[in-house]
Amino acid sequence: MTDLLIIGAGPAGLTAAIYGLRGGLKVMVLKGPYGLGQLALTNDVENFPGFIEPLSGFEIMDKMEKQAVRLGAEFITETVESIDASKRPFTVKTDAGAYEAKAIIVATGSHARWLGIEGEKEYRGRGVSACATCDGFFFKGKDVVVVGGGNTAFEDALFLSKICKSVTLVHRRDEFRAAQRTIEIVKAEPKIKMKLFYVAEKVEGDVLGVTGLKIRNVNDNSVETLPCQGIFVAVGGVPQTDFLKSAGVELLPGGQVKVNERCETNIPGLYAAGDCADAHFRQAIIAAGTGAKAAVEAINHINLN
């Protein structure tokens, strides 16, 4: 039995733990299979406030975890399978046991949806990225490719056009899911060109990193290679929320948890924070902020009930 049970140990989960502990709660964190979250897989982080020199994502998350441990958080490396929200306290079942809690914060995050093509995994972190705002700076003055046709892809292309020498947007059709205004701005940007009716086939590179992206025309199957030093995959993320369906938690069409401005779900006492409830920003500092919000609300909920 614990006061606050946090599912996930990324920026949102650990910030929530720190706030919960400072609020006088007994806090348990279920780390699950992804450990310290997706940020821990990032090589160099320059946009997280408080660090003068770039740090690896692992170093930042390690510091956050140690801070939570110092304050008294209990960490358990188990995977959540289901939540029973029909009675109070909540019951959370894992692959190794069961736990009860007065309030729950879901901070399971999401992982990037990758293309699954040859060379993509090999060059991930060496030219292949799923976060333009995180890694775009490393490609200053270079030629890059963005793969996708939604808001994220178009926003990434615009962002990169301010940094990079050139940006090529690759999409499998000539219809887009992005906002019309964003599409118009991208089309008017001279540093951005489009390769429509193409799909990515293979990431090419050498010992130094990415050298190009092999693409195939979906109409005539012709193949060509786009010379580039960076490839940004912007085809969406996969929120880790499947286990919430049986609990009756309302989800958005993309699988993210539906929350209000207080990080509340449709179930009183159950909150969600970070990328699992954010289909737009996917930034560590924003995830941390929502973790703080969720914890403040959870503290108030527990104190009033």
Summary of the structure (lengths in Angstrom):
residues: 305
radius of gyration: 20.9
end to end distance: 16.0
largest distance: 65.0
contacts: 1085
relative contact order: 0.19
helix: 30%
strand: 30%
